[in-house]
Amino acid sequence: MDKQRQEITVRINGKERPFAVDHPQQNDKAEPLKVVMEENVSSIEASKQTASFPSIKKKQNKSLRWNARAKSALVSTVIAVIVGTSFGFIVLNMIPKQKSHSLPAEEAALSAPIETETSTQSDIKPVNENRDVSTPFTISVIQAGVFSNAKAAAGYAKRLKSSSIPVVTVGEQPVALLIGVGQDKETLRKVSQLYEDGVQSTYIKSLSFNDADNSKRTSVIQEGETLYMYMAAVSAVLLGKGDVKGDAWEELENHYKQFAAKSIPNDKHVKQYVSAIKNAYLALVAYKTNQQEELLRKTQQELLEALQSYMSIFPLRS
């Protein structure tokens, strides 16, 4: 049996009354405990949060420091590239200009004449324009053989003409074939190579009319000699793939005007000589416009025929 609870009685106003102590219910006891536990949990969570703040701040500080370093390195690199590029541009552009301005005046003065001299250089050698009547007419020719009779020479000459090679026969016994004319032997070597496929053999030599009768060398013949040497030189150089400058063409035109202004004696060979020189000039001027090699060969043919007439007036003595 359960023990009976002892009751305490109190006498009030002569009457005994029970005295009881109010005991809180169990729920009341649990409430403070719950509050305490909640406060403990809150304090623990707060402590955890406060404990995690420093680590987060540390991570943020580290990332901020790395970002600052990366930005600083990037800015430094960009500045270095800009400065280096600018310096290189200055070195490449400013220094050569200063160097070119610092050239001595003597170097600048010497460079211009050299360029001018090169640009006007021609393969035509100067012709002696001040020759007097006592100076013999001299010219170089390509000889393509010597024959004992005119018939054999004529047959070979016909074969050469069929190959578009200029040719004339000169002399009687023996008869020589001439296939080219020029100012000098060196120039004619290139022309001779041009004809080597159609010619058996060639020989380059100079003809000098030392024994010419000066009384027959009239003004038209003397002017013709100078013009002849110019045309022979120009046509041979062009056939040999050489270069002829503009001043040579001007000289050629001037000499032709002087030649054409001279009176012509009533002599068959002189007329043939003058006619052949004029035809040679017309063919050579036509080449200047059309640039056709056959016109140069035509010029050479007319010059050879003019020489043939000249040798009829002034025969060469062997």
Summary of the structure (lengths in Angstrom):
residues: 318
radius of gyration: 60.3
end to end distance: 185.5
largest distance: 201.2
contacts: 819
relative contact order: 0.09
helix: 62%
strand: 12%
